């Protein structure tokens, strides 16, 4: 690999994981400036390559192989090279910065690596403490658009007013979705006409 290709692969790996190069460095336990643009040349103007140790750490923390890392400099679709799924934060959805849709057509969605890259999965970062102690701030939820929802499943209900309700699904009637609050077990009946989408939570980081 050429000098430019190595740095291109680092930048692409960060982007796929929804991170900046600085964020990728911190995720790997490195100094946050390790992959900064200013660190890519020496004071005398010569090229500075990332160390093999640094590359090993980001490859390990992102759970990919060297072959997959090197493939990032090719012209192939990044999404095919690494298992990645759409990613968004809770606050961006609630604030209307990004919009939920059945086809993720909003180009503000980012990508994050996940072992199962099925097209119906996406990630929701709960950057809020309102769901504690069940889900701490920083918990990553993986949701499925196509999974059948059954009684007892945890779901995310996306309302037309941009509110997001995380609850346990009980049943559906002709006009409502019956749920139970995951924090205090209170029952909540949601009018179907007020719901944009409802998706099952299939995995949560803890």
LINHUVEN-V605804 format. One record per residue. PHI is phi in whole degrees, 0 to 359 (* if undefined). OMEGA is omega in radians with two decimals (* if undefined). Layout:
phi=PHI omega=OMEGA
phi=PHI omega=OMEGA
//
This chain:
phi=* omega=3.08
phi=278 omega=-3.13
phi=307 omega=-3.11
phi=296 omega=-3.12
phi=291 omega=3.12
phi=298 omega=-3.13
phi=292 omega=3.07
phi=297 omega=3.12
phi=294 omega=3.09
phi=298 omega=-3.12
phi=296 omega=3.14
phi=293 omega=3.13
phi=297 omega=3.09
phi=298 omega=-3.11
phi=297 omega=-3.13
phi=299 omega=-3.14
phi=269 omega=3.10
phi=70 omega=-3.06
phi=233 omega=2.93
phi=274 omega=3.05
phi=305 omega=3.09
phi=295 omega=3.12
phi=295 omega=3.10
phi=295 omega=3.12
phi=300 omega=3.14
phi=295 omega=3.12
phi=300 omega=-3.12
phi=271 omega=3.13
phi=81 omega=3.14
phi=261 omega=3.02
phi=300 omega=-3.03
phi=297 omega=-3.12
phi=266 omega=-3.04
phi=307 omega=-3.06
phi=253 omega=3.12
phi=298 omega=3.13
phi=304 omega=-3.10
phi=291 omega=-3.12
phi=269 omega=-3.04
phi=270 omega=3.00
phi=226 omega=3.14
phi=276 omega=3.11
phi=305 omega=-3.13
phi=273 omega=3.09
phi=92 omega=3.13
phi=285 omega=-3.11
phi=288 omega=3.07
phi=249 omega=3.11
phi=275 omega=3.00
phi=294 omega=-3.12
phi=291 omega=3.11
phi=298 omega=3.11
phi=297 omega=3.12
phi=296 omega=3.12
phi=296 omega=3.11
phi=303 omega=-3.07
phi=291 omega=-3.13
phi=286 omega=3.08
phi=294 omega=-3.14
phi=292 omega=-3.07
phi=290 omega=3.11
phi=267 omega=3.05
phi=56 omega=3.07
phi=233 omega=3.11
phi=262 omega=3.07
phi=298 omega=3.13
phi=299 omega=3.13
phi=293 omega=3.10
phi=297 omega=-3.12
phi=295 omega=-3.13
phi=293 omega=-3.11
phi=294 omega=-3.14
phi=269 omega=3.13
phi=277 omega=-3.13
phi=270 omega=-3.10
phi=288 omega=3.11
phi=293 omega=-3.12
phi=303 omega=-3.09
phi=296 omega=3.13
phi=275 omega=-3.11
phi=284 omega=3.11
phi=238 omega=3.09
phi=286 omega=-3.13
phi=229 omega=-3.11
phi=226 omega=3.10
phi=301 omega=-3.05
phi=221 omega=3.11
phi=209 omega=3.10
phi=265 omega=3.12
phi=303 omega=-3.08
phi=295 omega=3.14
phi=294 omega=3.09
phi=291 omega=-3.11
phi=295 omega=-3.11
phi=274 omega=3.12
phi=78 omega=3.10
phi=293 omega=3.07
phi=234 omega=-3.10
phi=244 omega=3.09
phi=282 omega=3.10
phi=208 omega=-3.08
phi=291 omega=-3.08
phi=240 omega=3.13
phi=52 omega=-3.07
phi=287 omega=3.08
phi=292 omega=-3.05
phi=286 omega=3.09
phi=274 omega=3.07
phi=294 omega=3.06
phi=262 omega=3.09
phi=236 omega=3.07
phi=221 omega=-3.13
phi=286 omega=3.06
phi=209 omega=-3.05
phi=307 omega=3.13
phi=255 omega=-3.07
phi=265 omega=-3.14
phi=302 omega=-3.05
phi=296 omega=-3.10
phi=267 omega=-3.11
phi=261 omega=3.00
phi=207 omega=-3.04
phi=247 omega=3.09
phi=237 omega=3.14
phi=273 omega=3.13
phi=277 omega=3.12
phi=274 omega=-3.13
phi=208 omega=3.13
phi=256 omega=-3.04
phi=288 omega=3.14
phi=256 omega=3.09
phi=288 omega=0.14
phi=269 omega=-3.11
phi=293 omega=3.09
phi=235 omega=3.12
phi=285 omega=3.03
phi=301 omega=-3.08
phi=100 omega=3.08
phi=295 omega=3.10
phi=255 omega=3.08
phi=260 omega=3.01
phi=255 omega=-3.09
phi=244 omega=3.12
phi=245 omega=3.11
phi=280 omega=-2.96
phi=248 omega=-3.10
phi=295 omega=3.05
phi=294 omega=-3.12
phi=259 omega=-3.11
phi=238 omega=3.13
phi=303 omega=-3.13
phi=98 omega=3.11
phi=288 omega=2.99
phi=273 omega=-3.05
phi=225 omega=2.96
phi=248 omega=-3.14
phi=254 omega=-3.12
phi=261 omega=-3.08
phi=274 omega=-3.14
phi=294 omega=3.11
phi=269 omega=3.12
phi=77 omega=3.03
phi=287 omega=3.09
phi=239 omega=3.14
phi=248 omega=3.04
phi=257 omega=-3.02
phi=207 omega=3.04
phi=263 omega=-3.11
phi=284 omega=3.09
phi=253 omega=3.13
phi=194 omega=3.07
phi=241 omega=3.04
phi=252 omega=-3.12
phi=297 omega=-3.03
phi=236 omega=-3.05
phi=222 omega=2.94
phi=250 omega=-3.14
phi=264 omega=-3.10
phi=226 omega=3.09
phi=229 omega=3.14
phi=300 omega=-3.09
phi=284 omega=-3.11
phi=270 omega=-3.04
phi=243 omega=3.08
phi=67 omega=3.10
phi=290 omega=3.12
phi=280 omega=3.11
phi=223 omega=3.11
phi=258 omega=-3.07
phi=247 omega=3.13
phi=293 omega=-3.11
phi=302 omega=-3.11
phi=294 omega=-3.13
phi=268 omega=-3.06
phi=263 omega=3.05
phi=273 omega=-3.13
phi=209 omega=3.02
phi=224 omega=-3.06
phi=229 omega=-3.10
phi=277 omega=3.04
phi=277 omega=-3.07
phi=257 omega=-3.12
phi=198 omega=3.09
phi=218 omega=3.06
phi=285 omega=-3.13
phi=228 omega=*
//
